[in-house]
Amino acid sequence: SMTSNSISRSRIDAVLAAERTLFEQRNPRSRALAEKASRHLPGGVPLHWMKDWGTPFPLSVASAKGAEVTDADGHVLADFCLGDTGAMFGHSPEPVVAAIREAAGHGLTAMMPSTFAAEVGDLLADIFGLDFFQMTQTASDANRAVIRWARAITRRPRLMVFEGCYHGQVDDAFVTIKDGKTAIRPGLLGQVTGITTTSVSVPFNDLDAVEAELKKGDIALVLTEPALTNTAMVLPKPGFLDGLAKLCKAHGTLLGIDETHTISTARGGYAKTHGLKPDFLVVGKPIAGGLPAAVFGFTAEVEAAMRAVDAERPAGYSGIGTTLAGNMLALAAMRATLAEVMTEDAYQHMIDLAETLAAALRHVIASRALPWTVTQMGARAEIVFSPEPLADGRAAYASIDHDLEKAIHLFLLNRDVLVTPFHNMTLVSPATTEGHVLRLGSAFADAIDTLIA
Ligand code: PMP
């Protein structure tokens, strides 16, 4: 067998330096815009983490359509980031654009259900296979609502999540494992509450660890993605999720499945496809075609329990909900997305092409004898810096190499290919073509050859 190739720190540093210079040369207009924006937006960005792309200054988008982003300097980029899943069905899908145009002149928000509400409810039930739904504006909001409802229903305090998870801007989920114990995640800003007493982090794919905590009888909710997609990519071992659902049932704990990323699996998401029956389901990001909106679904039993706790509580704020949630514009965009964009045909194209993409990446990796793997979940594929598939969050953390990642990403960006920052994730949309995939494959091969040289 071939020995593994390795990439030296000095090569990574050299490639990073060369690619930074090239980026600066290629993007004078983005640089000028960033400088201008910096007058009142720190770092020149509307949200601080937009600085984390690893570019010397933020790249400005002039327009985006389908699977392509045109930047301020006129480069047309093949977009495999797709707004980190917000644009998974392509930028500005025609039916969504038409729905927004049609709705825009007739009121955007009224804090009342629009005439589309019933149809959206029917579509959600049909696609995701759950009885009831509520809307929020972000997946973060939906996860927070699910956590609060679960605590209210079970009258239990604790939340269980998995090491390496990410569920959005959700205080309760920002825990990890340190020296065998649940700890607050490093890097959190302004954290004051003692979340480690009400949240527990356990290793993914470890049913014994799950059971040991559930046995204590005070866990309201287990919240997880079907696969960890935010710290490299960790797939569930056969039987893990079914075992998890069984254990939850046995111990009176509710199960919440966050499908915000795994909606890439198939129409209806991972849980529906694999016959997993959670109590709650969360989907955000692309559910309204890129307009801010998210949903959480739940079973008829959960809905009955919600009514019961709601009837018993004294008057006052429930702590669940935001004013613009389920607004008229969002409902119109969601209806169009669910009915006309999120189709079986769209998924067929996305998944077939993601297979081609994953095969192309695997070929580059194998032919250069690199100790890496490619993990795929439907329309999503991730390059993992590990020779074996990752078993849990700890293994995922250990595999991460941010400098190497940044060097590859910047190299690709300078060849008109955009991939998600923070990790090596690629997403295929209904508008992505074989040409885009070929461009990614050959730019990735060139990046690797430059790094190995
Ligand atoms: N859940 C998962 C699984 C996510 O990956 C993310 C975002 N990456 C969120 C929730 C939060 O989504 P948002 O930032 O849109 O609230």
Residues whose N, C-alpha, C, O or C-beta is under 5 A from the ligand:
A	BS01	PMP	T138 A139 S140 D141 Y166 H167 G168 E225 D258 T260 H261 G284 K285
